[in-house]
Amino acid sequence: MSFALLFSAFGYGLRHGFDWDHIAALTDISSVEKSKKRAFLLSSFYALGHAAVVMVLGVAIILADFTVPESVDTTLMYFIGFSLIALGVWVLTGIFFQGRNFRLKSRWMLIRDGLFKGLKRIRRTSSGRSINVEHSHGHEHERDFELHDHPHGAKVTDSSHRHVHKHELLLDNESISSPTAIGVGVLHGIGVETPTQIAIFVATTQATGKAGGLLILLFWVVGLIIANSAIALLSIGANDWLRTHTVFYRVLAAIIGIVSVIVGILVLIEKDGILPAF
């Protein structure tokens, strides 16, 4: 196996790691943590979650001698093309309508927000989005001791009554747990790009053998982790600067959106061969 092939696998993993979806997720994870050390740790958990999914799927398929039908690969490419265009358009329209308040969101964040909008009981407070959870409990009193204060509300009937409690559940939690960071990485790992990545590994395996395919997969994952780590470090260091330089942030987001649309169109018209061969 040539060094050039391994370098290409590393480069492809590196390029995938700098996908705007990853940038958005890692920026979101690092921006809500005050501790830079914890922010980098959570970003690392995200990268490991993503890499683990690709490794597990890749190893299983390579060892099973799986062959991807041409029709399936073509369908996946069209699906990826449309998704890239849709996500790019979302970025550009978001910049236009939201202005300085715009920020990049990854697909899992968009899905989360869509689910929140579907919940009728959600309301906005000074602390963020919240939902009221209500429950009650009952008990009895001796008849000589019926009168007492119920500051939280109660329904009294003879010697028994029920207390009704309301609790506010904050949805916009300003802290992210390690399992959550790993889960987000796993979700991205089973996203729309993964089937095409696996197809590439399978095709390479057919040309180089199982050992070669596994080695290429390993180099790809190393590139992915390095790229995600670089994004995390840059994001952590630039959080304060980006908050005060919103114009630069919007210009960067616009470039990402335009590139996403262009790549999506090239994929749909089957001209993606002119793109860098990573």
C-alpha positions as semicolon CSV with decimal commas, in nm:
position;residue;x (nm);y (nm);z (nm)
1;M;0,000;0,000;0,000
2;S;0,135;0,342;-0,096
3;F;0,197;0,624;0,150
4;A;-0,003;0,853;-0,080
5;L;-0,317;0,645;-0,024
6;L;-0,278;0,662;0,355
7;F;-0,210;1,035;0,335
8;S;-0,525;1,080;0,127
9;A;-0,727;0,891;0,389
10;F;-0,582;1,114;0,661
11;G;-0,659;1,422;0,452
12;Y;-1,017;1,311;0,388
13;G;-1,071;1,260;0,763
14;L;-0,917;1,600;0,827
15;R;-1,146;1,764;0,571
16;H;-1,452;1,592;0,713
17;G;-1,356;1,710;1,061
18;F;-1,371;2,071;0,938
19;D;-1,726;2,030;0,805
20;W;-1,945;2,323;0,914
21;D;-2,174;2,084;1,099
22;H;-1,882;1,984;1,321
23;I;-1,772;2,346;1,360
24;A;-2,124;2,440;1,475
25;A;-2,148;2,153;1,723
26;L;-1,802;2,208;1,872
27;T;-1,855;2,584;1,893
28;D;-2,185;2,526;2,069
29;I;-2,029;2,282;2,317
30;S;-1,733;2,505;2,400
31;S;-1,929;2,832;2,419
32;V;-2,153;2,723;2,710
33;E;-1,865;2,615;2,934
34;K;-1,682;2,873;3,144
35;S;-1,392;2,638;3,214
36;K;-1,165;2,609;2,910
37;K;-1,032;2,275;3,035
38;R;-1,383;2,129;3,063
39;A;-1,482;2,278;2,727
40;F;-1,192;2,099;2,558
41;L;-1,270;1,776;2,746
42;L;-1,633;1,780;2,626
43;S;-1,521;1,859;2,272
44;S;-1,290;1,558;2,288
45;F;-1,580;1,339;2,403
46;Y;-1,778;1,462;2,100
47;A;-1,493;1,373;1,863
48;L;-1,448;1,030;2,021
49;G;-1,822;0,958;1,998
50;H;-1,820;1,043;1,628
51;A;-1,503;0,847;1,557
52;A;-1,626;0,542;1,752
53;V;-1,938;0,507;1,535
54;V;-1,741;0,526;1,211
55;M;-1,482;0,280;1,344
56;V;-1,743;0,026;1,457
57;L;-1,941;0,045;1,132
58;G;-1,629;0,052;0,917
59;V;-1,460;-0,246;1,085
60;A;-1,781;-0,452;1,080
61;I;-1,850;-0,388;0,711
62;I;-1,489;-0,435;0,600
63;L;-1,452;-0,766;0,784
64;A;-1,789;-0,887;0,655
65;D;-1,682;-0,837;0,291
66;F;-1,983;-0,613;0,234
67;T;-2,026;-0,468;-0,115
68;V;-2,224;-0,148;-0,163
69;P;-2,459;-0,173;-0,464
70;E;-2,408;0,105;-0,719
71;S;-2,776;0,205;-0,698
72;V;-2,752;0,255;-0,321
73;D;-2,437;0,464;-0,353
74;T;-2,602;0,684;-0,617
75;T;-2,911;0,735;-0,401
76;L;-2,697;0,832;-0,103
77;M;-2,503;1,083;-0,311
78;Y;-2,825;1,253;-0,423
79;F;-2,949;1,260;-0,064
80;I;-2,624;1,418;0,051
81;G;-2,639;1,674;-0,231
82;F;-2,991;1,788;-0,137
83;S;-2,904;1,802;0,234
84;L;-2,594;2,015;0,167
85;I;-2,800;2,260;-0,040
86;A;-3,077;2,275;0,222
87;L;-2,834;2,335;0,507
88;G;-2,644;2,597;0,307
89;V;-2,967;2,782;0,225
90;W;-3,063;2,770;0,594
91;V;-2,733;2,938;0,687
92;L;-2,770;3,214;0,426
93;T;-3,135;3,290;0,506
94;G;-3,056;3,283;0,878
95;I;-2,785;3,546;0,831
96;F;-3,027;3,764;0,630
97;F;-3,321;3,748;0,873
98;Q;-3,139;3,726;1,209
99;G;-2,850;3,962;1,141
100;R;-2,608;4,003;1,430
101;N;-2,807;3,751;1,638
102;F;-2,734;3,466;1,397
103;R;-2,521;3,172;1,502
104;L;-2,442;2,846;1,329
105;K;-2,637;2,543;1,444
106;S;-2,563;2,180;1,376
107;R;-2,834;1,939;1,262
108;W;-2,895;1,800;1,610
109;M;-2,951;2,155;1,738
110;L;-3,201;2,224;1,459
111;I;-3,390;1,903;1,539
112;R;-3,389;1,992;1,909
113;D;-3,530;2,338;1,842
114;G;-3,795;2,192;1,613
115;L;-3,907;1,953;1,886
116;F;-3,922;2,236;2,140
117;K;-4,144;2,442;1,911
118;G;-4,389;2,152;1,898
119;L;-4,441;2,155;2,275
120;K;-4,731;2,387;2,362
121;R;-4,648;2,422;2,731
122;I;-4,303;2,565;2,673
123;R;-4,261;2,929;2,769
124;R;-3,971;3,171;2,766
125;T;-3,833;3,310;3,092
126;S;-3,534;3,523;3,181
127;S;-3,341;3,198;3,229
128;G;-3,440;3,050;2,893
129;R;-3,705;2,807;2,772
130;S;-3,888;2,613;3,042
131;I;-4,185;2,386;3,091
132;N;-4,408;2,352;3,399
133;V;-4,443;2,005;3,549
134;E;-4,736;1,959;3,789
135;H;-4,809;1,682;4,038
136;S;-5,020;1,637;4,353
137;H;-5,030;1,426;4,666
138;G;-5,291;1,371;4,935
139;H;-5,302;1,300;5,307
140;E;-5,541;1,317;5,602
141;H;-5,544;1,521;5,925
142;E;-5,717;1,466;6,254
143;R;-6,037;1,673;6,267
144;D;-5,905;1,889;6,553
145;F;-5,616;2,005;6,335
146;E;-5,774;2,092;6,001
147;L;-5,663;2,457;5,982
148;H;-5,311;2,522;5,860
149;D;-5,141;2,725;5,592
150;H;-5,101;2,591;5,236
151;P;-4,866;2,839;5,065
152;H;-4,825;2,610;4,763
153;G;-5,197;2,556;4,710
154;A;-5,429;2,279;4,828
155;K;-5,786;2,155;4,795
156;V;-5,942;2,083;5,136
157;T;-6,235;1,846;5,187
158;D;-6,323;1,756;5,549
159;S;-6,015;1,599;5,709
160;S;-5,837;1,511;5,384
161;H;-5,699;1,728;5,108
162;R;-5,454;1,724;4,821
163;H;-5,153;1,946;4,767
164;V;-5,078;2,057;4,410
165;H;-4,716;2,136;4,326
166;K;-4,572;2,301;4,016
167;H;-4,208;2,273;3,922
168;E;-4,031;2,459;3,643
169;L;-3,801;2,245;3,428
170;L;-3,537;2,454;3,251
171;L;-3,477;2,329;2,897
172;D;-3,190;2,561;2,801
173;N;-2,942;2,414;3,044
174;E;-2,617;2,613;3,029
175;S;-2,408;2,305;3,102
176;I;-2,340;1,997;2,892
177;S;-2,266;1,658;3,044
178;S;-2,006;1,416;2,913
179;P;-2,269;1,161;2,798
180;T;-2,449;1,438;2,609
181;A;-2,129;1,539;2,427
182;I;-2,062;1,176;2,336
183;G;-2,424;1,134;2,225
184;V;-2,402;1,433;1,992
185;G;-2,086;1,288;1,839
186;V;-2,259;0,953;1,791
187;L;-2,555;1,122;1,620
188;H;-2,319;1,299;1,381
189;G;-2,140;0,970;1,326
190;I;-2,458;0,811;1,192
191;G;-2,545;1,116;0,982
192;V;-2,593;1,134;0,608
193;E;-2,220;1,142;0,524
194;T;-2,132;0,817;0,701
195;P;-2,279;0,576;0,442
196;T;-2,069;0,738;0,169
197;Q;-1,759;0,725;0,389
198;I;-1,818;0,355;0,453
199;A;-1,869;0,300;0,079
200;I;-1,527;0,456;0,015
201;F;-1,365;0,231;0,275
202;V;-1,532;-0,076;0,123
203;A;-1,420;0,018;-0,229
204;T;-1,065;0,069;-0,103
205;T;-1,076;-0,266;0,077
206;Q;-1,170;-0,440;-0,248
207;A;-0,856;-0,294;-0,404
208;T;-0,611;-0,330;-0,114
209;G;-0,750;-0,611;0,104
210;K;-0,896;-0,610;0,453
211;A;-0,573;-0,509;0,625
212;G;-0,536;-0,214;0,388
213;G;-0,898;-0,111;0,439
214;L;-0,863;-0,116;0,818
215;L;-0,541;0,086;0,801
216;I;-0,706;0,346;0,577
217;L;-1,000;0,364;0,817
218;L;-0,760;0,425;1,107
219;F;-0,582;0,709;0,924
220;W;-0,918;0,865;0,838
221;V;-1,027;0,858;1,203
222;V;-0,697;1,009;1,318
223;G;-0,749;1,296;1,072
224;L;-1,103;1,347;1,201
225;I;-0,994;1,363;1,567
226;I;-0,708;1,605;1,492
227;A;-0,942;1,835;1,297
228;N;-1,204;1,833;1,572
229;S;-0,939;1,903;1,837
230;A;-0,810;2,198;1,633
231;I;-1,163;2,338;1,598
232;A;-1,219;2,301;1,973
233;L;-0,896;2,486;2,059
234;L;-0,969;2,767;1,813
235;S;-1,328;2,797;1,932
236;I;-1,233;2,808;2,299
237;G;-0,968;3,071;2,233
238;A;-1,186;3,281;2,003
239;N;-1,518;3,276;2,189
240;D;-1,471;3,617;2,349
241;W;-1,334;3,768;2,028
242;L;-1,621;3,640;1,812
243;R;-1,880;3,784;2,052
244;T;-1,746;4,133;1,980
245;H;-1,672;4,079;1,607
246;T;-2,011;3,968;1,480
247;V;-1,944;4,092;1,125
248;F;-1,651;3,852;1,084
249;Y;-1,862;3,567;1,225
250;R;-2,142;3,635;0,975
251;V;-1,897;3,658;0,684
252;L;-1,743;3,325;0,786
253;A;-2,090;3,169;0,817
254;A;-2,187;3,306;0,474
255;I;-1,876;3,151;0,315
256;I;-1,960;2,818;0,477
257;G;-2,320;2,840;0,352
258;I;-2,216;2,927;-0,005
259;V;-1,959;2,646;-0,017
260;S;-2,222;2,403;0,114
261;V;-2,464;2,500;-0,165
262;I;-2,194;2,481;-0,435
263;V;-2,074;2,138;-0,321
264;G;-2,435;2,015;-0,301
265;I;-2,503;2,128;-0,659
266;L;-2,182;1,966;-0,786
267;V;-2,283;1,639;-0,620
268;L;-2,631;1,648;-0,778
269;I;-2,499;1,714;-1,130
270;E;-2,226;1,453;-1,075
271;K;-1,944;1,705;-1,120
272;D;-1,800;1,660;-0,771
273;G;-1,489;1,511;-0,930
274;I;-1,347;1,864;-0,959
275;L;-1,342;1,890;-0,579
276;P;-1,019;1,813;-0,386
277;A;-0,963;1,436;-0,392
278;F;-0,970;1,366;-0,017
